[in-house]
Amino acid sequence: MWRLYLDENAPTALAEALRLQGFEVVRPQEVGLQEADDEAQLRWASEHGYILFTFDKATMVKTAVAWVASGKEHNGVIVCEQMPRKAVSVIVRRLKRLAQMYRPEALKNVTVYLGAVWDEPDELQEASKHVG
């Protein structure tokens, strides 16, 4: 399974759920990088063989693009645009699906957009009852 470095905005619940599914997960708080800038986080993940997972679409994507443009390599960046508190299972499901489809090497220098996480199954089923 993949090795993921979760940025510091990722909740502990996500890290725990991913670990239960077999992902190797590291958080900035565990390696002394809490409050470090995006470049330091990307550098650490790259040097230690981790794919970086972030909710920071605004700045981390720019950092990753600049990183590659300068000739540096990273192990991949996965961007999730938003996350309601109850969406941990949706994120885990999507990451598992990606990990089944792609070997970690396929993400080298690639930014993957996981998309907006709002499709909680119970809410969708309830909403579909009220439509049309």
Buried (B, 14 or more C-beta within 10 A) or exposed (E): BBBBBBBBBBBEEBBEBBEEBEBEBBBBEEBEBEEBEBBEBBBBBBEEEBBBBBBBBEEBBEBBEEBBEEEBEBBBBBBBEEBEEEBBBBBBBBBBEBBEEBEBEEBEBBBBEBBEBBEBEEEEEEEEEEEE
